[in-house]
Amino acid sequence: MDKPMIHATAVIEPGVNLGKNVSVGPFAYLQSGATLGDGCVIGPHVTVFGSVTMGADCQVHAGAVLGDLPQDLGFKNTATFVRIGARCVIRECVTIHRATGAGEATEMGDNCFLMACSHLAHDVKLGARCILANGALLGGHVHVGERVFISANCGVHQFVRIGRLAMLGGNSGISKDVPPFCTVRTVGFNEVAGLNLVGLRRAGLADQDRADIQQAFRILYASGLNTSQAVERIKATFTGGPALEFVDFIAGARRGICAGPRGPADG
């Protein structure tokens, strides 16, 4: 059956674009201009503003608000957007705000899972297959690589970058870049605990790639070199692969990177 299933109490303005087999629950509100892909399920009391484009087979649970105005005093009420990939799960009371600059978008990749009360601020770029646990908060212009896990109640400062396959411990605070493949200490502030070795294995990285990442991690955090010196040594040691991705990320940091482990590194 291709016809959308719309609860009698839902409000859907003219100009909303609904794919096949979309379901909209009671008291949901969809503003003109919103686009929902095939098979999307919109729960009760969900608000989807007209700035939102959502891929196929997404699930949005009760009370989520998608595409509202950015919480940015510099916003000039220009046309901005939210783009959500396919097969994403957005749980209760999640908020995702549209971008600030004209024509720009807050973006979330495919297969992401945002747990209850998590938040994506304006201009966030969230890679595919990321998980945000309950209460995780990403500030404006935060960029997150693929397959990142952000634990409950983490707070990430605006303009921070988080590299792919990183894992942030619960209640951590982040105001500096988190290199790819690293873990951040639980209830810590800007402190890397080690490498996300379980995540690397689950992602299918080869044994040699994992060994190279571990060597690059030790050069950065356990060699006694400063960051610039460590970057040069890693570049001299590796010519490609994820170890070079690791060092390229560090070299591109504008806010600095998180400090290394206080004790022996897990990497």
MIDOSE-1310 file (N, C-alpha, C; in nm, 2 decimals, decimal comma, always signed):
residues 267
mdkp	+0,09/-0,12/+0,00/+0,00/+0,00/+0,00/+0,09/+0,12/+0,00; +0,07/+0,21/-0,10/+0,16/+0,33/-0,12/+0,11/+0,45/-0,05; -0,02/+0,45/-0,01/-0,08/+0,57/+0,04/-0,03/+0,60/+0,19; +0,01/+0,72/+0,22/+0,05/+0,75/+0,36/-0,06/+0,73/+0,46
miha	-0,02/+0,69/+0,58/-0,12/+0,66/+0,68/-0,11/+0,78/+0,78; -0,21/+0,86/+0,78/-0,21/+0,99/+0,86/-0,31/+0,98/+0,96; -0,27/+1,00/+1,09/-0,37/+1,01/+1,20/-0,46/+1,13/+1,18; -0,58/+1,12/+1,23/-0,68/+1,22/+1,20/-0,64/+1,35/+1,28
tavi	-0,56/+1,34/+1,38/-0,53/+1,47/+1,45/-0,40/+1,53/+1,41; -0,33/+1,47/+1,31/-0,20/+1,52/+1,26/-0,23/+1,64/+1,17; -0,14/+1,74/+1,18/-0,15/+1,86/+1,09/-0,04/+1,86/+0,99; -0,08/+1,85/+0,86/+0,01/+1,84/+0,75/-0,03/+1,95/+0,65
epgv	+0,06/+2,05/+0,64/+0,03/+2,17/+0,56/+0,04/+2,13/+0,41; -0,03/+2,20/+0,33/-0,01/+2,19/+0,18/+0,14/+2,22/+0,15; +0,19/+2,14/+0,06/+0,33/+2,16/+0,02/+0,43/+2,07/+0,09; +0,38/+1,98/+0,18/+0,46/+1,87/+0,24/+0,48/+1,76/+0,13
nlgk	+0,59/+1,71/+0,12/+0,62/+1,60/+0,02/+0,64/+1,47/+0,10; +0,54/+1,38/+0,08/+0,55/+1,25/+0,15/+0,57/+1,14/+0,05; +0,67/+1,05/+0,09/+0,70/+0,94/+0,00/+0,59/+0,83/+0,02; +0,62/+0,71/-0,03/+0,52/+0,60/-0,02/+0,53/+0,54/+0,12
nvsv	+0,41/+0,49/+0,17/+0,40/+0,42/+0,29/+0,46/+0,50/+0,41; +0,44/+0,63/+0,41/+0,48/+0,71/+0,53/+0,36/+0,70/+0,63; +0,40/+0,70/+0,76/+0,31/+0,69/+0,87/+0,33/+0,82/+0,95; +0,22/+0,89/+0,98/+0,23/+1,01/+1,07/+0,13/+0,99/+1,18
gpfa	+0,18/+1,00/+1,31/+0,11/+0,97/+1,43/+0,03/+1,09/+1,48; -0,04/+1,07/+1,59/-0,14/+1,17/+1,64/-0,06/+1,30/+1,68; -0,13/+1,41/+1,65/-0,08/+1,54/+1,69/+0,06/+1,58/+1,64; +0,10/+1,51/+1,54/+0,23/+1,55/+1,47/+0,20/+1,67/+1,38
ylqs	+0,30/+1,76/+1,36/+0,29/+1,87/+1,27/+0,40/+1,87/+1,17; +0,36/+1,88/+1,04/+0,46/+1,88/+0,93/+0,43/+2,01/+0,85; +0,54/+2,10/+0,85/+0,52/+2,23/+0,79/+0,55/+2,22/+0,64; +0,49/+2,31/+0,56/+0,50/+2,31/+0,42/+0,65/+2,32/+0,38
gatl	+0,69/+2,24/+0,28/+0,82/+2,23/+0,24/+0,90/+2,11/+0,29; +0,85/+2,05/+0,40/+0,92/+1,93/+0,45/+0,91/+1,81/+0,35; +1,01/+1,73/+0,34/+1,02/+1,62/+0,25/+1,05/+1,49/+0,33; +0,97/+1,39/+0,32/+0,99/+1,26/+0,39/+1,00/+1,15/+0,29
gdgc	+1,11/+1,07/+0,30/+1,12/+0,96/+0,21/+1,03/+0,85/+0,23; +1,03/+0,75/+0,14/+0,94/+0,63/+0,15/+0,97/+0,56/+0,29; +0,85/+0,52/+0,34/+0,86/+0,43/+0,46/+0,89/+0,50/+0,59; +0,90/+0,63/+0,60/+0,93/+0,70/+0,72/+0,81/+0,69/+0,82
vigp	+0,84/+0,68/+0,95/+0,74/+0,67/+1,05/+0,76/+0,79/+1,15; +0,66/+0,87/+1,15/+0,66/+0,99/+1,24/+0,57/+0,97/+1,36; +0,62/+0,97/+1,48/+0,55/+0,94/+1,60/+0,46/+1,06/+1,64; +0,39/+1,04/+1,76/+0,30/+1,14/+1,81/+0,38/+1,27/+1,86
hvtv	+0,32/+1,38/+1,83/+0,37/+1,51/+1,88/+0,50/+1,54/+1,82; +0,54/+1,49/+1,71/+0,66/+1,53/+1,64/+0,64/+1,65/+1,56; +0,74/+1,74/+1,55/+0,73/+1,86/+1,47/+0,84/+1,85/+1,36; +0,80/+1,86/+1,24/+0,90/+1,86/+1,13/+0,88/+1,99/+1,05
fgsv	+0,97/+2,08/+1,06/+0,96/+2,21/+0,99/+0,99/+2,19/+0,84; +0,96/+2,30/+0,76/+0,97/+2,29/+0,62/+1,11/+2,29/+0,57; +1,21/+2,31/+0,66/+1,35/+2,31/+0,62/+1,41/+2,17/+0,60; +1,33/+2,07/+0,64/+1,38/+1,93/+0,66/+1,36/+1,84/+0,53
tmga	+1,47/+1,77/+0,49/+1,46/+1,67/+0,40/+1,51/+1,54/+0,46; +1,43/+1,44/+0,46/+1,46/+1,31/+0,53/+1,46/+1,19/+0,44; +1,56/+1,11/+0,44/+1,57/+0,99/+0,36/+1,47/+0,89/+0,39; +1,47/+0,78/+0,32/+1,38/+0,67/+0,34/+1,40/+0,59/+0,47
dcqv	+1,28/+0,54/+0,52/+1,28/+0,44/+0,63/+1,34/+0,50/+0,76; +1,32/+0,63/+0,78/+1,36/+0,69/+0,91/+1,24/+0,67/+1,01; +1,28/+0,66/+1,14/+1,18/+0,65/+1,25/+1,20/+0,77/+1,34; +1,10/+0,85/+1,36/+1,11/+0,97/+1,45/+1,01/+0,95/+1,56
haga	+1,06/+0,95/+1,69/+0,97/+0,91/+1,80/+0,91/+1,04/+1,87; +0,83/+1,01/+1,96/+0,74/+1,12/+2,02/+0,82/+1,24/+2,07; +0,77/+1,36/+2,03/+0,82/+1,48/+2,08/+0,94/+1,54/+2,02; +1,00/+1,47/+1,92/+1,11/+1,52/+1,85/+1,08/+1,65/+1,77
vlgd	+1,17/+1,74/+1,76/+1,15/+1,87/+1,69/+1,27/+1,88/+1,59; +1,24/+1,88/+1,46/+1,34/+1,88/+1,35/+1,33/+2,00/+1,27; +1,44/+2,08/+1,25/+1,44/+2,19/+1,16/+1,40/+2,32/+1,21; +1,39/+2,34/+1,34/+1,35/+2,47/+1,40/+1,47/+2,57/+1,38
lpqd	+1,44/+2,69/+1,41/+1,54/+2,80/+1,39/+1,67/+2,77/+1,47; +1,79/+2,81/+1,42/+1,91/+2,79/+1,50/+1,91/+2,88/+1,62; +1,98/+2,83/+1,72/+1,99/+2,91/+1,85/+2,12/+2,99/+1,83; +2,12/+3,09/+1,74/+2,23/+3,17/+1,70/+2,19/+3,32/+1,69
lgfk	+2,25/+3,40/+1,77/+2,21/+3,55/+1,77/+2,24/+3,61/+1,63; +2,33/+3,55/+1,56/+2,37/+3,60/+1,43/+2,28/+3,56/+1,31; +2,18/+3,48/+1,34/+2,10/+3,43/+1,23/+2,01/+3,54/+1,18; +2,01/+3,55/+1,04/+1,94/+3,66/+0,97/+1,81/+3,61/+0,91
ntat	+1,75/+3,50/+0,95/+1,63/+3,45/+0,90/+1,63/+3,42/+0,75; +1,75/+3,37/+0,71/+1,76/+3,33/+0,57/+1,72/+3,18/+0,55; +1,71/+3,14/+0,43/+1,67/+3,00/+0,40/+1,79/+2,91/+0,42; +1,77/+2,82/+0,52/+1,87/+2,72/+0,56/+1,79/+2,59/+0,58
fvri	+1,87/+2,48/+0,60/+1,81/+2,35/+0,59/+1,86/+2,25/+0,69; +1,79/+2,13/+0,70/+1,83/+2,01/+0,77/+1,82/+1,90/+0,67; +1,93/+1,82/+0,65/+1,92/+1,71/+0,56/+1,96/+1,58/+0,64; +1,87/+1,49/+0,65/+1,88/+1,36/+0,73/+1,88/+1,25/+0,63
garc	+1,98/+1,16/+0,65/+2,00/+1,04/+0,56/+1,89/+0,94/+0,58; +1,91/+0,83/+0,52/+1,81/+0,72/+0,52/+1,84/+0,63/+0,64; +1,73/+0,56/+0,69/+1,73/+0,46/+0,79/+1,79/+0,51/+0,92; +1,76/+0,63/+0,95/+1,80/+0,69/+1,08/+1,69/+0,67/+1,18
vire	+1,73/+0,66/+1,31/+1,63/+0,64/+1,42/+1,65/+0,77/+1,51; +1,55/+0,84/+1,53/+1,55/+0,96/+1,61/+1,45/+0,95/+1,72; +1,50/+0,93/+1,85/+1,42/+0,90/+1,96/+1,35/+1,02/+2,02; +1,29/+0,99/+2,14/+1,20/+1,09/+2,20/+1,27/+1,22/+2,23
cvti	+1,21/+1,33/+2,19/+1,25/+1,47/+2,23/+1,39/+1,51/+2,18; +1,43/+1,45/+2,07/+1,56/+1,49/+2,01/+1,53/+1,62/+1,94; +1,63/+1,71/+1,93/+1,61/+1,84/+1,86/+1,73/+1,85/+1,76; +1,69/+1,89/+1,64/+1,79/+1,91/+1,53/+1,76/+2,05/+1,47
hrat	+1,85/+2,15/+1,48/+1,82/+2,28/+1,43/+1,89/+2,30/+1,29; +1,82/+2,39/+1,22/+1,87/+2,42/+1,08/+1,99/+2,51/+1,09; +2,06/+2,52/+0,98/+2,19/+2,59/+0,97/+2,16/+2,74/+0,98; +2,28/+2,82/+1,00/+2,27/+2,96/+1,01/+2,29/+3,04/+0,88
gage	+2,39/+3,00/+0,80/+2,42/+3,08/+0,68/+2,33/+3,05/+0,57; +2,30/+3,14/+0,49/+2,21/+3,13/+0,37/+2,25/+3,01/+0,29; +2,16/+2,92/+0,26/+2,18/+2,80/+0,18/+2,25/+2,69/+0,24; +2,29/+2,70/+0,37/+2,37/+2,60/+0,44/+2,28/+2,50/+0,50
atem	+2,33/+2,38/+0,54/+2,25/+2,28/+0,60/+2,32/+2,21/+0,72; +2,24/+2,18/+0,82/+2,28/+2,08/+0,92/+2,25/+1,94/+0,86; +2,35/+1,85/+0,87/+2,34/+1,73/+0,80/+2,37/+1,61/+0,89; +2,30/+1,50/+0,86/+2,31/+1,37/+0,93/+2,32/+1,26/+0,83
gdnc	+2,42/+1,17/+0,84/+2,43/+1,07/+0,74/+2,34/+0,95/+0,76; +2,35/+0,85/+0,68/+2,26/+0,73/+0,68/+2,29/+0,65/+0,81; +2,18/+0,58/+0,85/+2,19/+0,48/+0,96/+2,24/+0,53/+1,09; +2,21/+0,66/+1,12/+2,24/+0,71/+1,26/+2,13/+0,68/+1,36
flma	+2,17/+0,68/+1,48/+2,08/+0,65/+1,59/+2,10/+0,76/+1,70; +2,00/+0,85/+1,71/+2,00/+0,95/+1,81/+1,91/+0,92/+1,92; +1,96/+0,89/+2,04/+1,88/+0,85/+2,15/+1,81/+0,97/+2,22; +1,72/+0,95/+2,31/+1,63/+1,05/+2,37/+1,71/+1,17/+2,42
cshl	+1,65/+1,29/+2,38/+1,70/+1,42/+2,43/+1,84/+1,46/+2,38; +1,89/+1,39/+2,28/+2,01/+1,44/+2,23/+1,99/+1,56/+2,13; +2,09/+1,63/+2,10/+2,07/+1,76/+2,03/+2,18/+1,78/+1,92; +2,14/+1,82/+1,80/+2,23/+1,86/+1,70/+2,20/+2,01/+1,67
ahdv	+2,30/+2,10/+1,71/+2,29/+2,24/+1,68/+2,30/+2,27/+1,54; +2,29/+2,40/+1,51/+2,30/+2,45/+1,37/+2,44/+2,41/+1,31; +2,43/+2,37/+1,18/+2,55/+2,35/+1,10/+2,63/+2,23/+1,14; +2,58/+2,14/+1,23/+2,65/+2,02/+1,26/+2,65/+1,93/+1,14
klga	+2,76/+1,86/+1,12/+2,78/+1,76/+1,02/+2,81/+1,62/+1,09; +2,71/+1,53/+1,08/+2,72/+1,41/+1,15/+2,73/+1,30/+1,05; +2,84/+1,22/+1,05/+2,87/+1,12/+0,96/+2,78/+1,00/+0,97; +2,79/+0,91/+0,87/+2,70/+0,79/+0,87/+2,73/+0,70/+0,99
rcil	+2,63/+0,62/+1,04/+2,64/+0,52/+1,14/+2,69/+0,57/+1,27; +2,66/+0,69/+1,30/+2,69/+0,75/+1,44/+2,58/+0,72/+1,53; +2,62/+0,71/+1,66/+2,53/+0,69/+1,77/+2,55/+0,80/+1,87; +2,44/+0,87/+1,91/+2,44/+0,96/+2,02/+2,35/+0,91/+2,13
anga	+2,41/+0,88/+2,25/+2,33/+0,83/+2,36/+2,25/+0,95/+2,42; +2,16/+0,91/+2,52/+2,07/+1,01/+2,58/+2,14/+1,13/+2,63; +2,09/+1,25/+2,59/+2,14/+1,37/+2,64/+2,27/+1,42/+2,58; +2,32/+1,36/+2,48/+2,44/+1,41/+2,42/+2,41/+1,53/+2,34
llgg	+2,50/+1,63/+2,35/+2,47/+1,77/+2,30/+2,59/+1,81/+2,21; +2,56/+1,84/+2,08/+2,66/+1,88/+1,99/+2,64/+2,03/+1,96; +2,73/+2,12/+1,98/+2,72/+2,26/+1,96/+2,73/+2,29/+1,81; +2,71/+2,42/+1,77/+2,71/+2,46/+1,64/+2,84/+2,43/+1,56
hvhv	+2,83/+2,39/+1,44/+2,94/+2,37/+1,35/+3,03/+2,25/+1,39; +2,99/+2,17/+1,48/+3,06/+2,05/+1,51/+3,06/+1,95/+1,40; +3,17/+1,89/+1,36/+3,19/+1,79/+1,25/+3,23/+1,66/+1,31; +3,15/+1,56/+1,28/+3,17/+1,42/+1,34/+3,19/+1,32/+1,23
gerv	+3,30/+1,24/+1,23/+3,32/+1,14/+1,13/+3,23/+1,02/+1,14; +3,24/+0,93/+1,05/+3,16/+0,81/+1,05/+3,18/+0,72/+1,17; +3,08/+0,65/+1,21/+3,08/+0,54/+1,31/+3,14/+0,59/+1,45; +3,10/+0,71/+1,48/+3,14/+0,77/+1,61/+3,03/+0,73/+1,72
fisa	+3,07/+0,70/+1,84/+2,98/+0,67/+1,95/+3,00/+0,78/+2,05; +2,89/+0,86/+2,08/+2,90/+0,97/+2,18/+2,81/+0,93/+2,29; +2,87/+0,90/+2,41/+2,79/+0,85/+2,52/+2,70/+0,95/+2,59; +2,62/+0,91/+2,68/+2,52/+0,99/+2,75/+2,58/+1,11/+2,81
ncgv	+2,51/+1,22/+2,79/+2,53/+1,35/+2,86/+2,67/+1,41/+2,82; +2,73/+1,37/+2,71/+2,85/+1,44/+2,66/+2,81/+1,58/+2,61; +2,90/+1,67/+2,63/+2,88/+1,81/+2,58/+3,00/+1,84/+2,48; +2,97/+1,87/+2,36/+3,07/+1,90/+2,26/+3,06/+2,05/+2,22
hqfv	+3,17/+2,12/+2,24/+3,17/+2,27/+2,21/+3,16/+2,30/+2,06; +3,11/+2,41/+2,03/+3,10/+2,45/+1,89/+3,24/+2,45/+1,82; +3,23/+2,41/+1,69/+3,35/+2,41/+1,60/+3,44/+2,29/+1,62; +3,41/+2,21/+1,72/+3,50/+2,09/+1,74/+3,48/+1,99/+1,63
rigr	+3,59/+1,92/+1,60/+3,59/+1,80/+1,51/+3,61/+1,67/+1,59; +3,54/+1,57/+1,55/+3,55/+1,44/+1,61/+3,58/+1,34/+1,50; +3,70/+1,28/+1,50/+3,73/+1,19/+1,39/+3,66/+1,06/+1,39; +3,66/+0,99/+1,28/+3,58/+0,87/+1,26/+3,62/+0,76/+1,36
laml	+3,52/+0,68/+1,40/+3,55/+0,56/+1,49/+3,60/+0,60/+1,63; +3,58/+0,73/+1,66/+3,61/+0,77/+1,80/+3,49/+0,73/+1,89; +3,52/+0,72/+2,02/+3,42/+0,69/+2,12/+3,44/+0,78/+2,24; +3,33/+0,86/+2,27/+3,34/+0,95/+2,38/+3,27/+0,89/+2,50
ggns	+3,34/+0,89/+2,62/+3,28/+0,83/+2,74/+3,17/+0,92/+2,80; +3,09/+0,87/+2,88/+2,97/+0,94/+2,93/+3,01/+1,06/+3,02; +2,93/+1,16/+3,01/+2,95/+1,29/+3,09/+3,08/+1,36/+3,06; +3,15/+1,33/+2,95/+3,27/+1,40/+2,91/+3,24/+1,53/+2,85
gisk	+3,33/+1,63/+2,87/+3,32/+1,76/+2,80/+3,43/+1,78/+2,70; +3,40/+1,82/+2,58/+3,50/+1,83/+2,47/+3,50/+1,97/+2,42; +3,61/+2,04/+2,42/+3,62/+2,17/+2,36/+3,74/+2,17/+2,26; +3,81/+2,06/+2,25/+3,92/+2,04/+2,15/+3,89/+1,92/+2,06
dvpp	+3,96/+1,92/+1,95/+3,94/+1,81/+1,85/+3,97/+1,67/+1,91; +3,89/+1,57/+1,87/+3,92/+1,43/+1,91/+3,97/+1,36/+1,79; +4,10/+1,31/+1,79/+4,15/+1,24/+1,68/+4,07/+1,11/+1,64; +4,07/+1,07/+1,52/+4,00/+0,95/+1,48/+4,06/+0,83/+1,56
fctv	+3,97/+0,73/+1,58/+4,00/+0,60/+1,64/+4,02/+0,61/+1,79; +4,01/+0,72/+1,85/+4,05/+0,74/+1,99/+3,92/+0,73/+2,08; +3,94/+0,70/+2,21/+3,84/+0,71/+2,31/+3,87/+0,83/+2,40; +3,76/+0,88/+2,45/+3,77/+0,99/+2,55/+3,73/+0,95/+2,69
rtvg	+3,80/+0,98/+2,79/+3,78/+0,93/+2,92/+3,64/+0,97/+2,97; +3,57/+0,88/+3,04/+3,44/+0,91/+3,10/+3,46/+1,01/+3,21; +3,36/+1,10/+3,22/+3,36/+1,21/+3,32/+3,50/+1,29/+3,31; +3,54/+1,30/+3,19/+3,67/+1,38/+3,17/+3,65/+1,50/+3,09
fnev	+3,75/+1,58/+3,08/+3,75/+1,70/+3,00/+3,87/+1,71/+2,91; +3,84/+1,70/+2,78/+3,95/+1,71/+2,67/+4,06/+1,61/+2,70; +4,03/+1,49/+2,74/+4,14/+1,39/+2,77/+4,11/+1,26/+2,70; +4,20/+1,22/+2,61/+4,19/+1,09/+2,54/+4,24/+0,98/+2,64
agln	+4,17/+0,87/+2,64/+4,20/+0,76/+2,72/+4,28/+0,65/+2,65; +4,27/+0,64/+2,52/+4,33/+0,54/+2,45/+4,27/+0,53/+2,31; +4,28/+0,41/+2,25/+4,23/+0,38/+2,12/+4,10/+0,30/+2,13; +4,01/+0,32/+2,04/+3,89/+0,24/+2,03/+3,91/+0,11/+1,96
lvgl	+3,98/+0,02/+2,02/+4,03/-0,10/+1,96/+3,91/-0,19/+1,92; +3,81/-0,20/+2,01/+3,69/-0,28/+1,98/+3,62/-0,23/+1,86; +3,61/-0,09/+1,85/+3,54/-0,03/+1,74/+3,62/-0,05/+1,61; +3,75/-0,05/+1,62/+3,83/-0,07/+1,50/+3,81/-0,21/+1,44
rrag	+3,81/-0,31/+1,54/+3,79/-0,45/+1,49/+3,65/-0,47/+1,43; +3,55/-0,41/+1,50/+3,41/-0,43/+1,45/+3,40/-0,36/+1,31; +3,47/-0,26/+1,29/+3,47/-0,19/+1,16/+3,54/-0,26/+1,05; +3,61/-0,37/+1,08/+3,68/-0,45/+0,99/+3,82/-0,40/+0,94
ladq	+3,88/-0,31/+1,02/+4,02/-0,27/+0,99/+4,11/-0,39/+1,00; +4,20/-0,40/+0,91/+4,30/-0,51/+0,90/+4,40/-0,50/+1,02; +4,46/-0,61/+1,06/+4,55/-0,62/+1,17/+4,66/-0,52/+1,15; +4,72/-0,50/+1,03/+4,83/-0,41/+1,01/+4,78/-0,27/+1,02
drad	+4,66/-0,24/+0,97/+4,61/-0,10/+0,99/+4,60/-0,07/+1,14; +4,55/-0,16/+1,22/+4,53/-0,13/+1,36/+4,67/-0,12/+1,43; +4,76/-0,20/+1,39/+4,90/-0,18/+1,44/+4,96/-0,05/+1,41; +4,94/+0,00/+1,28/+4,99/+0,13/+1,24/+4,92/+0,24/+1,32
iqqa	+4,79/+0,23/+1,34/+4,72/+0,33/+1,42/+4,78/+0,33/+1,56; +4,81/+0,22/+1,62/+4,86/+0,21/+1,76/+5,00/+0,28/+1,76; +5,08/+0,25/+1,66/+5,21/+0,32/+1,65/+5,20/+0,47/+1,64; +5,11/+0,51/+1,56/+5,10/+0,66/+1,54/+5,05/+0,72/+1,67
fril	+4,95/+0,65/+1,74/+4,90/+0,70/+1,87/+5,02/+0,72/+1,97; +5,11/+0,62/+1,97/+5,22/+0,62/+2,07/+5,31/+0,74/+2,04; +5,34/+0,76/+1,91/+5,42/+0,87/+1,87/+5,36/+1,00/+1,92; +5,23/+1,01/+1,90/+5,17/+1,14/+1,94/+5,17/+1,16/+2,09
yasg	+5,13/+1,05/+2,16/+5,10/+1,07/+2,30/+5,20/+1,02/+2,40; +5,30/+0,94/+2,35/+5,39/+0,87/+2,44/+5,54/+0,89/+2,41; +5,57/+0,97/+2,31/+5,71/+0,98/+2,26/+5,78/+1,10/+2,33; +5,71/+1,18/+2,40/+5,77/+1,30/+2,45/+5,79/+1,42/+2,35
lnts	+5,74/+1,40/+2,23/+5,75/+1,50/+2,13/+5,63/+1,60/+2,14; +5,65/+1,72/+2,10/+5,53/+1,81/+2,10/+5,45/+1,77/+1,98; +5,33/+1,83/+1,96/+5,23/+1,79/+1,86/+5,29/+1,81/+1,72; +5,36/+1,92/+1,69/+5,42/+1,95/+1,56/+5,53/+1,85/+1,53
qave	+5,61/+1,82/+1,63/+5,72/+1,72/+1,61/+5,66/+1,58/+1,58; +5,56/+1,54/+1,66/+5,49/+1,41/+1,64/+5,43/+1,40/+1,50; +5,37/+1,51/+1,46/+5,31/+1,51/+1,32/+5,41/+1,48/+1,22; +5,53/+1,54/+1,23/+5,63/+1,52/+1,13/+5,69/+1,38/+1,13
rika	+5,70/+1,33/+1,25/+5,75/+1,19/+1,26/+5,65/+1,09/+1,21; +5,52/+1,11/+1,24/+5,42/+1,01/+1,18/+5,42/+1,02/+1,03; +5,43/+1,14/+0,98/+5,43/+1,16/+0,83/+5,55/+1,09/+0,77; +5,66/+1,10/+0,84/+5,78/+1,03/+0,79/+5,78/+0,88/+0,80
tftg	+5,69/+0,83/+0,89/+5,68/+0,69/+0,91/+5,58/+0,62/+0,82; +5,47/+0,69/+0,79/+5,36/+0,63/+0,72/+5,34/+0,71/+0,59; +5,30/+0,64/+0,48/+5,27/+0,71/+0,36/+5,13/+0,70/+0,32; +5,05/+0,62/+0,39/+4,91/+0,60/+0,36/+4,84/+0,53/+0,46
gpal	+4,71/+0,49/+0,44/+4,63/+0,41/+0,53/+4,58/+0,50/+0,64; +4,51/+0,43/+0,74/+4,45/+0,50/+0,85/+4,55/+0,58/+0,94; +4,67/+0,54/+0,95/+4,77/+0,61/+1,03/+4,79/+0,75/+0,97; +4,79/+0,76/+0,84/+4,81/+0,89/+0,77/+4,68/+0,97/+0,79
efvd	+4,57/+0,91/+0,79/+4,44/+0,97/+0,82/+4,44/+1,03/+0,96; +4,50/+0,96/+1,05/+4,51/+1,00/+1,19/+4,59/+1,13/+1,20; +4,71/+1,13/+1,13/+4,80/+1,25/+1,14/+4,74/+1,37/+1,06; +4,68/+1,34/+0,95/+4,62/+1,45/+0,87/+4,51/+1,52/+0,95
fiag	+4,43/+1,45/+1,02/+4,33/+1,51/+1,11/+4,40/+1,60/+1,21; +4,50/+1,55/+1,28/+4,57/+1,63/+1,38/+4,63/+1,76/+1,32; +4,69/+1,74/+1,20/+4,75/+1,86/+1,14/+4,65/+1,96/+1,10; +4,52/+1,92/+1,08/+4,42/+2,01/+1,04/+4,34/+2,08/+1,16
arrg	+4,39/+2,04/+1,28/+4,31/+2,10/+1,40/+4,33/+2,25/+1,41; +4,22/+2,31/+1,44/+4,22/+2,46/+1,46/+4,20/+2,50/+1,61; +4,14/+2,40/+1,68/+4,12/+2,43/+1,83/+4,22/+2,35/+1,92; +4,32/+2,29/+1,86/+4,40/+2,20/+1,93/+4,34/+2,06/+1,94
icag	+4,41/+1,97/+2,00/+4,36/+1,83/+2,01/+4,35/+1,79/+2,16; +4,27/+1,70/+2,19/+4,26/+1,65/+2,33/+4,40/+1,60/+2,38; +4,42/+1,62/+2,51/+4,54/+1,57/+2,57/+4,55/+1,42/+2,58; +4,67/+1,36/+2,60/+4,69/+1,22/+2,60/+4,65/+1,16/+2,74
prgp	+4,66/+1,03/+2,75/+4,62/+0,97/+2,88/+4,72/+1,01/+2,99; +4,66/+1,02/+3,11/+4,75/+1,05/+3,23/+4,83/+0,92/+3,27; +4,77/+0,81/+3,25/+4,84/+0,68/+3,29/+4,88/+0,61/+3,16; +4,91/+0,48/+3,17/+4,94/+0,40/+3,05/+4,83/+0,41/+2,95
adg	+4,86/+0,43/+2,82/+4,76/+0,44/+2,72/+4,70/+0,30/+2,69; +4,57/+0,30/+2,66/+4,50/+0,18/+2,61/+4,54/+0,14/+2,47; +4,60/+0,23/+2,40/+4,64/+0,20/+2,26/+4,78/+0,14/+2,26
